[in-house]
Amino acid sequence: MLRRALTALDKLRFCLTAAADLRSGLRLLSNSKKFSALDAHRRPQPTADAAESYALRLGRQPQQLRLRTYAGDLSIFYEVFWRGSYDVPALRGASVHTIVDAGANVGLAALDLLLRFPAARVICLEPEGANAELLRHNLAPYVASGRAVVERAALANADTQVSIQSPGYAYNATVREQAGADMVPAYSMASVMQRHGLAHIDLLKIDVEDYEQVVFAQHTGWLAQVQHLIIEIHSPTSHAVTMQALGQHGFVVEQLSGRSATEGIFWGRRA
């Protein structure tokens, strides 16, 4: 109980510190409480879940973000900026100029990486339509300055078309190779690099909701041009396929967090 109270106090302190004004701080606290209540009781999400604007100060810089209360955006916000999911100690101070974010969701991880690496440019791929719309809004200043590029597309092991399904929270949108109502382009990493003129990738972040088992199943020669990788792995099958591909290309991998030894966030670097 004491641990829960201390965690709640720390989260409260974070909200008030991250907010650029009192109104945004109170809105963040109120909406977080609404989301937690819904999530704890496994209640269905409200059909109307318009994104709300927050004036925030992240990385000592003002940010205007739009986040939905019930779609899971707030959960990702805390995961990235409060818990520091992408704060890899070994990467602090690293020279990072080129980032690819596959499965960029609404742009929170990309924003965190842009703040951590001020000389970097990020290419964002997000296949789900509502997520991609918020992604464009949340990274708009960085798109305007040339530090970010946003594409509504998925990552695959070959250029194709895929369908998108969005069960549950918005960050759980999944890619399917079968035809469906919501079809989007999918590109191999080699095509992504060619389309954006990338000779190498300093940091690759992947969170594609178990589609990593397809991405890493074949045609992985592009890994020779990747220096660092942060990936969320969602199943034992994806873990086996991904680790085999990374091992073949000389990556040393360690787990940063997760539900089990085969599921969670992993960091890899070329040896």
C-alpha positions as protocol buffer text, in pm:
chain_id: "A"
residue {
  index: 1
  type: MET
  ca { x: 0 y: 0 z: 0 }
}
residue {
  index: 2
  type: LEU
  ca { x: 286 y: 236 z: 82 }
}
residue {
  index: 3
  type: ARG
  ca { x: 444 y: 167 z: -256 }
}
residue {
  index: 4
  type: ARG
  ca { x: 117 y: 244 z: -434 }
}
residue {
  index: 5
  type: ALA
  ca { x: 81 y: 569 z: -242 }
}
residue {
  index: 6
  type: LEU
  ca { x: 437 y: 674 z: -327 }
}
residue {
  index: 7
  type: THR
  ca { x: 382 y: 586 z: -693 }
}
residue {
  index: 8
  type: ALA
  ca { x: 61 y: 790 z: -702 }
}
residue {
  index: 9
  type: LEU
  ca { x: 239 y: 1083 z: -540 }
}
residue {
  index: 10
  type: ASP
  ca { x: 523 y: 1062 z: -791 }
}
residue {
  index: 11
  type: LYS
  ca { x: 275 y: 1051 z: -1079 }
}
residue {
  index: 12
  type: LEU
  ca { x: 94 y: 1356 z: -938 }
}
residue {
  index: 13
  type: ARG
  ca { x: 423 y: 1542 z: -911 }
}
residue {
  index: 14
  type: PHE
  ca { x: 508 y: 1447 z: -1269 }
}
residue {
  index: 15
  type: CYS
  ca { x: 173 y: 1573 z: -1403 }
}
residue {
  index: 16
  type: LEU
  ca { x: 207 y: 1910 z: -1236 }
}
residue {
  index: 17
  type: THR
  ca { x: 570 y: 1943 z: -1344 }
}
residue {
  index: 18
  type: ALA
  ca { x: 505 y: 1837 z: -1705 }
}
residue {
  index: 19
  type: ALA
  ca { x: 211 y: 2074 z: -1749 }
}
residue {
  index: 20
  type: ALA
  ca { x: 299 y: 2419 z: -1881 }
}
residue {
  index: 21
  type: ASP
  ca { x: -3 y: 2573 z: -1708 }
}
residue {
  index: 22
  type: LEU
  ca { x: -239 y: 2485 z: -1424 }
}
residue {
  index: 23
  type: ARG
  ca { x: -532 y: 2422 z: -1659 }
}
residue {
  index: 24
  type: SER
  ca { x: -342 y: 2154 z: -1852 }
}
residue {
  index: 25
  type: GLY
  ca { x: -215 y: 2000 z: -1529 }
}
residue {
  index: 26
  type: LEU
  ca { x: -564 y: 1968 z: -1384 }
}
residue {
  index: 27
  type: ARG
  ca { x: -702 y: 1836 z: -1713 }
}
residue {
  index: 28
  type: LEU
  ca { x: -425 y: 1577 z: -1731 }
}
residue {
  index: 29
  type: LEU
  ca { x: -495 y: 1462 z: -1374 }
}
residue {
  index: 30
  type: SER
  ca { x: -872 y: 1451 z: -1427 }
}
residue {
  index: 31
  type: ASN
  ca { x: -858 y: 1261 z: -1757 }
}
residue {
  index: 32
  type: SER
  ca { x: -596 y: 1021 z: -1622 }
}
residue {
  index: 33
  type: LYS
  ca { x: -831 y: 936 z: -1337 }
}
residue {
  index: 34
  type: LYS
  ca { x: -1116 y: 877 z: -1585 }
}
residue {
  index: 35
  type: PHE
  ca { x: -900 y: 645 z: -1794 }
}
residue {
  index: 36
  type: SER
  ca { x: -775 y: 455 z: -1489 }
}
residue {
  index: 37
  type: ALA
  ca { x: -1130 y: 397 z: -1367 }
}
residue {
  index: 38
  type: LEU
  ca { x: -1239 y: 264 z: -1705 }
}
residue {
  index: 39
  type: ASP
  ca { x: -929 y: 45 z: -1742 }
}
residue {
  index: 40
  type: ALA
  ca { x: -953 y: -96 z: -1389 }
}
residue {
  index: 41
  type: HIS
  ca { x: -1314 y: -207 z: -1439 }
}
residue {
  index: 42
  type: ARG
  ca { x: -1263 y: -324 z: -1799 }
}
residue {
  index: 43
  type: ARG
  ca { x: -1548 y: -102 z: -1912 }
}
residue {
  index: 44
  type: PRO
  ca { x: -1604 y: -47 z: -2285 }
}
residue {
  index: 45
  type: GLN
  ca { x: -1451 y: 267 z: -2430 }
}
residue {
  index: 46
  type: PRO
  ca { x: -1692 y: 557 z: -2495 }
}
residue {
  index: 47
  type: THR
  ca { x: -1775 y: 589 z: -2864 }
}
residue {
  index: 48
  type: ALA
  ca { x: -1701 y: 963 z: -2847 }
}
residue {
  index: 49
  type: ASP
  ca { x: -1339 y: 1013 z: -2748 }
}
residue {
  index: 50
  type: ALA
  ca { x: -1223 y: 1340 z: -2899 }
}
residue {
  index: 51
  type: ALA
  ca { x: -860 y: 1432 z: -2846 }
}
residue {
  index: 52
  type: GLU
  ca { x: -796 y: 1709 z: -2594 }
}
residue {
  index: 53
  type: SER
  ca { x: -517 y: 1965 z: -2609 }
}
residue {
  index: 54
  type: TYR
  ca { x: -247 y: 1985 z: -2345 }
}
residue {
  index: 55
  type: ALA
  ca { x: 14 y: 2257 z: -2304 }
}
residue {
  index: 56
  type: LEU
  ca { x: 316 y: 2068 z: -2173 }
}
residue {
  index: 57
  type: ARG
  ca { x: 680 y: 2127 z: -2100 }
}
residue {
  index: 58
  type: LEU
  ca { x: 883 y: 1820 z: -2192 }
}
residue {
  index: 59
  type: GLY
  ca { x: 1260 y: 1818 z: -2213 }
}
residue {
  index: 60
  type: ARG
  ca { x: 1247 y: 2182 z: -2095 }
}
residue {
  index: 61
  type: GLN
  ca { x: 1066 y: 2271 z: -2417 }
}
residue {
  index: 62
  type: PRO
  ca { x: 700 y: 2373 z: -2465 }
}
residue {
  index: 63
  type: GLN
  ca { x: 490 y: 2116 z: -2648 }
}
residue {
  index: 64
  type: GLN
  ca { x: 127 y: 2127 z: -2763 }
}
residue {
  index: 65
  type: LEU
  ca { x: -7 y: 1771 z: -2768 }
}
residue {
  index: 66
  type: ARG
  ca { x: -348 y: 1629 z: -2850 }
}
residue {
  index: 67
  type: LEU
  ca { x: -433 y: 1307 z: -2666 }
}
residue {
  index: 68
  type: ARG
  ca { x: -749 y: 1100 z: -2635 }
}
residue {
  index: 69
  type: THR
  ca { x: -866 y: 1014 z: -2285 }
}
residue {
  index: 70
  type: TYR
  ca { x: -991 y: 659 z: -2340 }
}
residue {
  index: 71
  type: ALA
  ca { x: -798 y: 528 z: -2643 }
}
residue {
  index: 72
  type: GLY
  ca { x: -481 y: 456 z: -2448 }
}
residue {
  index: 73
  type: ASP
  ca { x: -289 y: 772 z: -2542 }
}
residue {
  index: 74
  type: LEU
  ca { x: -252 y: 873 z: -2177 }
}
residue {
  index: 75
  type: SER
  ca { x: -114 y: 531 z: -2090 }
}
residue {
  index: 76
  type: ILE
  ca { x: 155 y: 569 z: -2358 }
}
residue {
  index: 77
  type: PHE
  ca { x: 225 y: 924 z: -2242 }
}
residue {
  index: 78
  type: TYR
  ca { x: 309 y: 802 z: -1892 }
}
residue {
  index: 79
  type: GLU
  ca { x: 502 y: 503 z: -2022 }
}
residue {
  index: 80
  type: VAL
  ca { x: 726 y: 725 z: -2235 }
}
residue {
  index: 81
  type: PHE
  ca { x: 770 y: 1043 z: -2032 }
}
residue {
  index: 82
  type: TRP
  ca { x: 714 y: 933 z: -1672 }
}
residue {
  index: 83
  type: ARG
  ca { x: 854 y: 580 z: -1672 }
}
residue {
  index: 84
  type: GLY
  ca { x: 1115 y: 660 z: -1939 }
}
residue {
  index: 85
  type: SER
  ca { x: 1063 y: 346 z: -2146 }
}
residue {
  index: 86
  type: TYR
  ca { x: 1299 y: 466 z: -2421 }
}
residue {
  index: 87
  type: ASP
  ca { x: 1565 y: 611 z: -2191 }
}
residue {
  index: 88
  type: VAL
  ca { x: 1846 y: 363 z: -2260 }
}
residue {
  index: 89
  type: PRO
  ca { x: 2147 y: 448 z: -2040 }
}
residue {
  index: 90
  type: ALA
  ca { x: 2393 y: 322 z: -2300 }
}
residue {
  index: 91
  type: LEU
  ca { x: 2247 y: 567 z: -2556 }
}
residue {
  index: 92
  type: ARG
  ca { x: 2283 y: 878 z: -2341 }
}
residue {
  index: 93
  type: GLY
  ca { x: 2522 y: 1109 z: -2518 }
}
residue {
  index: 94
  type: ALA
  ca { x: 2534 y: 886 z: -2828 }
}
residue {
  index: 95
  type: SER
  ca { x: 2567 y: 1045 z: -3172 }
}
residue {
  index: 96
  type: VAL
  ca { x: 2223 y: 986 z: -3324 }
}
residue {
  index: 97
  type: HIS
  ca { x: 2128 y: 1164 z: -3645 }
}
residue {
  index: 98
  type: THR
  ca { x: 1888 y: 925 z: -3818 }
}
residue {
  index: 99
  type: ILE
  ca { x: 1591 y: 758 z: -3646 }
}
residue {
  index: 100
  type: VAL
  ca { x: 1317 y: 542 z: -3793 }
}
residue {
  index: 101
  type: ASP
  ca { x: 1006 y: 489 z: -3579 }
}
residue {
  index: 102
  type: ALA
  ca { x: 794 y: 202 z: -3712 }
}
residue {
  index: 103
  type: GLY
  ca { x: 462 y: 191 z: -3531 }
}
residue {
  index: 104
  type: ALA
  ca { x: 483 y: 554 z: -3424 }
}
residue {
  index: 105
  type: ASN
  ca { x: 129 y: 565 z: -3279 }
}
residue {
  index: 106
  type: VAL
  ca { x: 49 y: 930 z: -3190 }
}
residue {
  index: 107
  type: GLY
  ca { x: 414 y: 1040 z: -3185 }
}
residue {
  index: 108
  type: LEU
  ca { x: 505 y: 1027 z: -2817 }
}
residue {
  index: 109
  type: ALA
  ca { x: 806 y: 798 z: -2852 }
}
residue {
  index: 110
  type: ALA
  ca { x: 926 y: 993 z: -3156 }
}
residue {
  index: 111
  type: LEU
  ca { x: 895 y: 1318 z: -2963 }
}
residue {
  index: 112
  type: ASP
  ca { x: 1088 y: 1173 z: -2671 }
}
residue {
  index: 113
  type: LEU
  ca { x: 1368 y: 1060 z: -2903 }
}
residue {
  index: 114
  type: LEU
  ca { x: 1378 y: 1398 z: -3079 }
}
residue {
  index: 115
  type: LEU
  ca { x: 1419 y: 1568 z: -2742 }
}
residue {
  index: 116
  type: ARG
  ca { x: 1688 y: 1324 z: -2632 }
}
residue {
  index: 117
  type: PHE
  ca { x: 1881 y: 1357 z: -2958 }
}
residue {
  index: 118
  type: PRO
  ca { x: 1857 y: 1722 z: -3071 }
}
residue {
  index: 119
  type: ALA
  ca { x: 2060 y: 1661 z: -3389 }
}
residue {
  index: 120
  type: ALA
  ca { x: 1835 y: 1377 z: -3506 }
}
residue {
  index: 121
  type: ARG
  ca { x: 1572 y: 1350 z: -3779 }
}
residue {
  index: 122
  type: VAL
  ca { x: 1299 y: 1087 z: -3747 }
}
residue {
  index: 123
  type: ILE
  ca { x: 1101 y: 899 z: -4012 }
}
residue {
  index: 124
  type: CYS
  ca { x: 766 y: 790 z: -3864 }
}
residue {
  index: 125
  type: LEU
  ca { x: 548 y: 510 z: -3999 }
}
residue {
  index: 126
  type: GLU
  ca { x: 200 y: 460 z: -3853 }
}
residue {
  index: 127
  type: PRO
  ca { x: -68 y: 257 z: -4035 }
}
residue {
  index: 128
  type: GLU
  ca { x: -378 y: 334 z: -3826 }
}
residue {
  index: 129
  type: GLY
  ca { x: -567 y: 637 z: -3953 }
}
residue {
  index: 130
  type: ALA
  ca { x: -673 y: 813 z: -3632 }
}
residue {
  index: 131
  type: ASN
  ca { x: -331 y: 755 z: -3479 }
}
residue {
  index: 132
  type: ALA
  ca { x: -160 y: 894 z: -3789 }
}
residue {
  index: 133
  type: GLU
  ca { x: -374 y: 1209 z: -3776 }
}
residue {
  index: 134
  type: LEU
  ca { x: -271 y: 1279 z: -3415 }
}
residue {
  index: 135
  type: LEU
  ca { x: 88 y: 1187 z: -3500 }
}
residue {
  index: 136
  type: ARG
  ca { x: 95 y: 1461 z: -3766 }
}
residue {
  index: 137
  type: HIS
  ca { x: -48 y: 1714 z: -3521 }
}
residue {
  index: 138
  type: ASN
  ca { x: 181 y: 1626 z: -3232 }
}
residue {
  index: 139
  type: LEU
  ca { x: 495 y: 1640 z: -3446 }
}
residue {
  index: 140
  type: ALA
  ca { x: 384 y: 1935 z: -3662 }
}
residue {
  index: 141
  type: PRO
  ca { x: 660 y: 2174 z: -3544 }
}
residue {
  index: 142
  type: TYR
  ca { x: 923 y: 1910 z: -3616 }
}
residue {
  index: 143
  type: VAL
  ca { x: 774 y: 1829 z: -3957 }
}
residue {
  index: 144
  type: ALA
  ca { x: 782 y: 2202 z: -4038 }
}
residue {
  index: 145
  type: SER
  ca { x: 1147 y: 2229 z: -3933 }
}
residue {
  index: 146
  type: GLY
  ca { x: 1246 y: 1920 z: -4133 }
}
residue {
  index: 147
  type: ARG
  ca { x: 1328 y: 1709 z: -3828 }
}
residue {
  index: 148
  type: ALA
  ca { x: 1033 y: 1471 z: -3873 }
}
residue {
  index: 149
  type: VAL
  ca { x: 857 y: 1296 z: -4160 }
}
residue {
  index: 150
  type: VAL
  ca { x: 521 y: 1123 z: -4111 }
}
residue {
  index: 151
  type: GLU
  ca { x: 380 y: 852 z: -4337 }
}
residue {
  index: 152
  type: ARG
  ca { x: 61 y: 657 z: -4295 }
}
residue {
  index: 153
  type: ALA
  ca { x: 212 y: 318 z: -4374 }
}
residue {
  index: 154
  type: ALA
  ca { x: 318 y: -8 z: -4213 }
}
residue {
  index: 155
  type: LEU
  ca { x: 654 y: -182 z: -4198 }
}
residue {
  index: 156
  type: ALA
  ca { x: 673 y: -525 z: -4362 }
}
residue {
  index: 157
  type: ASN
  ca { x: 935 y: -753 z: -4518 }
}
residue {
  index: 158
  type: ALA
  ca { x: 826 y: -663 z: -4874 }
}
residue {
  index: 159
  type: ASP
  ca { x: 631 y: -382 z: -5039 }
}
residue {
  index: 160
  type: THR
  ca { x: 261 y: -468 z: -5030 }
}
residue {
  index: 161
  type: GLN
  ca { x: -82 y: -359 z: -4908 }
}
residue {
  index: 162
  type: VAL
  ca { x: -211 y: -458 z: -4565 }
}
residue {
  index: 163
  type: SER
  ca { x: -533 y: -412 z: -4369 }
}
residue {
  index: 164
  type: ILE
  ca { x: -560 y: -252 z: -4026 }
}
residue {
  index: 165
  type: GLN
  ca { x: -773 y: -378 z: -3739 }
}
residue {
  index: 166
  type: SER
  ca { x: -823 y: -172 z: -3424 }
}
residue {
  index: 167
  type: PRO
  ca { x: -958 y: -388 z: -3139 }
}
residue {
  index: 168
  type: GLY
  ca { x: -942 y: -235 z: -2793 }
}
residue {
  index: 169
  type: TYR
  ca { x: -703 y: 52 z: -2734 }
}
residue {
  index: 170
  type: ALA
  ca { x: -567 y: 251 z: -3028 }
}
residue {
  index: 171
  type: TYR
  ca { x: -210 y: 139 z: -2959 }
}
residue {
  index: 172
  type: ASN
  ca { x: -322 y: -221 z: -3017 }
}
residue {
  index: 173
  type: ALA
  ca { x: -408 y: -165 z: -3385 }
}
residue {
  index: 174
  type: THR
  ca { x: -280 y: -467 z: -3575 }
}
residue {
  index: 175
  type: VAL
  ca { x: -161 y: -531 z: -3929 }
}
residue {
  index: 176
  type: ARG
  ca { x: -316 y: -811 z: -4133 }
}
residue {
  index: 177
  type: GLU
  ca { x: -203 y: -939 z: -4472 }
}
residue {
  index: 178
  type: GLN
  ca { x: -562 y: -1026 z: -4565 }
}
residue {
  index: 179
  type: ALA
  ca { x: -776 y: -773 z: -4750 }
}
residue {
  index: 180
  type: GLY
  ca { x: -999 y: -558 z: -4534 }
}
residue {
  index: 181
  type: ALA
  ca { x: -1195 y: -235 z: -4522 }
}
residue {
  index: 182
  type: ASP
  ca { x: -896 y: -22 z: -4416 }
}
residue {
  index: 183
  type: MET
  ca { x: -606 y: -91 z: -4655 }
}
residue {
  index: 184
  type: VAL
  ca { x: -274 y: 95 z: -4635 }
}
residue {
  index: 185
  type: PRO
  ca { x: 66 y: 60 z: -4802 }
}
residue {
  index: 186
  type: ALA
  ca { x: 337 y: -141 z: -4629 }
}
residue {
  index: 187
  type: TYR
  ca { x: 706 y: -107 z: -4712 }
}
residue {
  index: 188
  type: SER
  ca { x: 1015 y: -312 z: -4650 }
}
residue {
  index: 189
  type: MET
  ca { x: 1286 y: -136 z: -4451 }
}
residue {
  index: 190
  type: ALA
  ca { x: 1503 y: -133 z: -4762 }
}
residue {
  index: 191
  type: SER
  ca { x: 1228 y: 62 z: -4941 }
}
residue {
  index: 192
  type: VAL
  ca { x: 1184 y: 299 z: -4646 }
}
residue {
  index: 193
  type: MET
  ca { x: 1555 y: 377 z: -4656 }
}
residue {
  index: 194
  type: GLN
  ca { x: 1550 y: 428 z: -5031 }
}
residue {
  index: 195
  type: ARG
  ca { x: 1237 y: 646 z: -5022 }
}
residue {
  index: 196
  type: HIS
  ca { x: 1392 y: 877 z: -4763 }
}
residue {
  index: 197
  type: GLY
  ca { x: 1752 y: 871 z: -4883 }
}
residue {
  index: 198
  type: LEU
  ca { x: 1893 y: 690 z: -4579 }
}
residue {
  index: 199
  type: ALA
  ca { x: 2234 y: 527 z: -4611 }
}
residue {
  index: 200
  type: HIS
  ca { x: 2219 y: 407 z: -4250 }
}
residue {
  index: 201
  type: ILE
  ca { x: 1997 y: 420 z: -3940 }
}
residue {
  index: 202
  type: ASP
  ca { x: 2148 y: 525 z: -3610 }
}
residue {
  index: 203
  type: LEU
  ca { x: 1842 y: 421 z: -3408 }
}
residue {
  index: 204
  type: LEU
  ca { x: 1548 y: 205 z: -3514 }
}
residue {
  index: 205
  type: LYS
  ca { x: 1244 y: 190 z: -3287 }
}
residue {
  index: 206
  type: ILE
  ca { x: 983 y: -79 z: -3365 }
}
residue {
  index: 207
  type: ASP
  ca { x: 647 y: -139 z: -3199 }
}
residue {
  index: 208
  type: VAL
  ca { x: 423 y: -315 z: -3450 }
}
residue {
  index: 209
  type: GLU
  ca { x: 197 y: -525 z: -3228 }
}
residue {
  index: 210
  type: ASP
  ca { x: 339 y: -872 z: -3301 }
}
residue {
  index: 211
  type: TYR
  ca { x: 391 y: -807 z: -3673 }
}
residue {
  index: 212
  type: GLU
  ca { x: 764 y: -812 z: -3594 }
}
residue {
  index: 213
  type: GLN
  ca { x: 753 y: -1186 z: -3660 }
}
residue {
  index: 214
  type: VAL
  ca { x: 673 y: -1100 z: -4023 }
}
residue {
  index: 215
  type: VAL
  ca { x: 916 y: -806 z: -4051 }
}
residue {
  index: 216
  type: PHE
  ca { x: 1211 y: -1017 z: -3936 }
}
residue {
  index: 217
  type: ALA
  ca { x: 1113 y: -1345 z: -4105 }
}
residue {
  index: 218
  type: GLN
  ca { x: 1308 y: -1275 z: -4425 }
}
residue {
  index: 219
  type: HIS
  ca { x: 1487 y: -1008 z: -4630 }
}
residue {
  index: 220
  type: THR
  ca { x: 1671 y: -867 z: -4327 }
}
residue {
  index: 221
  type: GLY
  ca { x: 1992 y: -759 z: -4499 }
}
residue {
  index: 222
  type: TRP
  ca { x: 1907 y: -396 z: -4415 }
}
residue {
  index: 223
  type: LEU
  ca { x: 2001 y: -470 z: -4053 }
}
residue {
  index: 224
  type: ALA
  ca { x: 2364 y: -426 z: -4161 }
}
residue {
  index: 225
  type: GLN
  ca { x: 2287 y: -53 z: -4187 }
}
residue {
  index: 226
  type: VAL
  ca { x: 2133 y: -25 z: -3838 }
}
residue {
  index: 227
  type: GLN
  ca { x: 2347 y: 69 z: -3537 }
}
residue {
  index: 228
  type: HIS
  ca { x: 2098 y: 62 z: -3247 }
}
residue {
  index: 229
  type: LEU
  ca { x: 1749 y: -85 z: -3214 }
}
residue {
  index: 230
  type: ILE
  ca { x: 1471 y: -56 z: -2955 }
}
residue {
  index: 231
  type: ILE
  ca { x: 1186 y: -300 z: -3011 }
}
residue {
  index: 232
  type: GLU
  ca { x: 878 y: -411 z: -2824 }
}
residue {
  index: 233
  type: ILE
  ca { x: 826 y: -784 z: -2875 }
}
residue {
  index: 234
  type: HIS
  ca { x: 476 y: -919 z: -2819 }
}
residue {
  index: 235
  type: SER
  ca { x: 496 y: -1300 z: -2823 }
}
residue {
  index: 236
  type: PRO
  ca { x: 737 y: -1593 z: -2788 }
}
residue {
  index: 237
  type: THR
  ca { x: 708 y: -1657 z: -3163 }
}
residue {
  index: 238
  type: SER
  ca { x: 807 y: -1300 z: -3246 }
}
residue {
  index: 239
  type: HIS
  ca { x: 1090 y: -1320 z: -2994 }
}
residue {
  index: 240
  type: ALA
  ca { x: 1236 y: -1631 z: -3158 }
}
residue {
  index: 241
  type: VAL
  ca { x: 1213 y: -1487 z: -3511 }
}
residue {
  index: 242
  type: THR
  ca { x: 1350 y: -1146 z: -3412 }
}
residue {
  index: 243
  type: MET
  ca { x: 1639 y: -1278 z: -3203 }
}
residue {
  index: 244
  type: GLN
  ca { x: 1745 y: -1511 z: -3483 }
}
residue {
  index: 245
  type: ALA
  ca { x: 1756 y: -1225 z: -3733 }
}
residue {
  index: 246
  type: LEU
  ca { x: 1940 y: -991 z: -3496 }
}
residue {
  index: 247
  type: GLY
  ca { x: 2191 y: -1260 z: -3405 }
}
residue {
  index: 248
  type: GLN
  ca { x: 2266 y: -1327 z: -3770 }
}
residue {
  index: 249
  type: HIS
  ca { x: 2358 y: -960 z: -3814 }
}
residue {
  index: 250
  type: GLY
  ca { x: 2582 y: -930 z: -3510 }
}
residue {
  index: 251
  type: PHE
  ca { x: 2349 y: -760 z: -3262 }
}
residue {
  index: 252
  type: VAL
  ca { x: 2396 y: -788 z: -2888 }
}
residue {
  index: 253
  type: VAL
  ca { x: 2053 y: -768 z: -2724 }
}
residue {
  index: 254
  type: GLU
  ca { x: 1935 y: -705 z: -2370 }
}
residue {
  index: 255
  type: GLN
  ca { x: 1587 y: -673 z: -2224 }
}
residue {
  index: 256
  type: LEU
  ca { x: 1491 y: -336 z: -2076 }
}
residue {
  index: 257
  type: SER
  ca { x: 1148 y: -428 z: -1937 }
}
residue {
  index: 258
  type: GLY
  ca { x: 866 y: -672 z: -1994 }
}
residue {
  index: 259
  type: ARG
  ca { x: 606 y: -922 z: -1887 }
}
residue {
  index: 260
  type: SER
  ca { x: 832 y: -1222 z: -1943 }
}
residue {
  index: 261
  type: ALA
  ca { x: 1173 y: -1313 z: -2084 }
}
residue {
  index: 262
  type: THR
  ca { x: 1027 y: -1322 z: -2434 }
}
residue {
  index: 263
  type: GLU
  ca { x: 785 y: -1026 z: -2422 }
}
residue {
  index: 264
  type: GLY
  ca { x: 866 y: -664 z: -2355 }
}
residue {
  index: 265
  type: ILE
  ca { x: 1103 y: -389 z: -2466 }
}
residue {
  index: 266
  type: PHE
  ca { x: 1448 y: -491 z: -2588 }
}
residue {
  index: 267
  type: TRP
  ca { x: 1753 y: -289 z: -2687 }
}
residue {
  index: 268
  type: GLY
  ca { x: 2006 y: -412 z: -2941 }
}
residue {
  index: 269
  type: ARG
  ca { x: 2336 y: -276 z: -3071 }
}
residue {
  index: 270
  type: ARG
  ca { x: 2575 y: -394 z: -3334 }
}
residue {
  index: 271
  type: ALA
  ca { x: 2873 y: -559 z: -3164 }
}
